[in-house]
Amino acid sequence: MKLKLSIFFIAFLLFSITVSAQDGAIDQKLLDSFEKELGKNDNADLLINMVTNNKIKDISLNHEKVISHNKLYSLKLKSTKISNQKSSGRCWVFAGGNLITPKVMTKLQLSDFQISESYIAFYDKLEKGNFFLERIIELRDRPLDDRSLQGEFQSLFGDGGWMHYFLNLIEKYGVVPKEIMPETKQSSSTGTLNNLGKTLLRTYAAELREMHKNGKKVKDLRKRKEEMLSELYRFLILSYGKPPKSFVFRYEYKDEDDTTKTENEIIEKEYTPKSFFDEYYGSSTPNYVAIVNNPTMPYNTRFILEESRNIYEQEDFDVINLPIDDLKKYARASILDSQAVWFACDVGKENYRTDAIMDVDIYDYNNTFGIDFKMSKKDRIRYGDIAPTHAMVLTGLDTTQTGETVKWLVENSWGKKMGKDGFWNMYDDWFDEYLLLIIVDKNILSADDQKLFDSKPKMIKDWQPFFLALRNLE
């Protein structure tokens, strides 16, 4: 009797497992229903042939959008020669240079001028190394699967960053002209450099945590950290070259008011990186502030981003979150005030690179597949479909006769062969959907929005995906 019951119980258990395994699974009946539904489309075979034999973007390209596009702009600001970040993730550095350099060009009457991105990247890497190791010391008692600690391992030593990283670096270390510290093989193609740097810093992290486990004090960890930084400094010097302590800047100057001179004057002067910054940038650099559009969070609110700096002794950065129409209003006001606008977006979305068109539905995937791919911006952010991935600069706008903005001129840092001579055309509806942050002069904000930067902030955790992505723009 007991044997029969045991066999019955085992059989019942196996039957239950079999039934429960089928719940939610794909079976032949369900597959047949899929096939039947597909068969209702008279063009199914044609669509299969079309999609399997062509690039999806090519067959989904919205012809009406392409032919309606034009290159005219109501207002264009002066810009630098199109730059090229090449195989590196330094978009935020290039965009920062593109933002602040035109004023220097105007002041010196130069047709072109570029700062050294390598100089800034060198110190960014060094500061990021120091910040990472200090965070390892701070979080020395946390388990390895701690969210904050894992966030540091994700963002260590990469090329990414954002405008406030750039501002902090040039304020601390100054700037130099590009010809003083030009690009190297490693600065232009950072893959191996970054991988080695990450391995080195993780090795250091393991050692510092082991030292703490063995009872070493914080002062001992910091002493060892300085030795580690010395090695990191050597690694960077070999990769980028030596940053100059002083240099001679020479340029050709033409006095437009003096018609008696037939030749331009050669100006030559010695600087340090800091004195060059102070003379040409320091007093003219606006009080830049950051405004995000993140509909998953409350609007008209100030946020501080926990551990969002690249220089350890600096304060964490703050932003205010406003509706997208406010970002448009301030971007427009900046351009009308002859100030370009640094911005962050999800650059890979609905971007027709051949004609440099960024426009919603430039690719009609819904019609190609007969499937609705639409999501709200709020859900795209909430479920990770969009995130800030790239920084560029708005340098112009096109308006209708009634004053409504149609599109925005975008200066990129992918060289002249990408886009249309290095520029992109962002249509206003694309701004709505995929632009996520702007950097503007605080003085153009309304009095109420300026006051938001003095309000009590909400703290954003350092592992929060949206802002973690913002720290790593490439």
Secondary structure, 3 states (H helix, E strand, C coil): CHHHHHHHHHHHHHHHHHHHHHCCCCCHHHHHHHHHHHHCCCCHHHHHHHHHCCCHHHHHECHHHHHHCCCCCCEECCCCCCCECCECCCHHHHHHHHHHHHHHHHHHCCCCCCECHHHHHHHHHHHHHHHHHHHHHHCCCCCCCCHHHHHHHHHCCCCCECHHHHHHHHHHHCCCECCCCCCCHHHHECHHHHHHHHHHHHHHHHHHHHHHHCCCCHHHHHHHHHHHHHHHHHHHHHHHCCCCCCEEEEEEECCCCCCCCCCCEEEEEEECHHHHHHHHCHHHCCCEEEEECCCCCCCCEEEEECCCCCCCCCCCCEEEECCHHHHHHHHHHHHHCCCCEEEEECCCCCEECCCCEECCCCECHHHHHCCCCCCCHHHHHHCCCCCCCEEEEEEEEEECCCCCEEEEEEECCECCCCCECCEEEEEHHHHHHHEEEEEEEHHHCCHHHHHHCCCCCEEECCCCHHHHHHCCEC
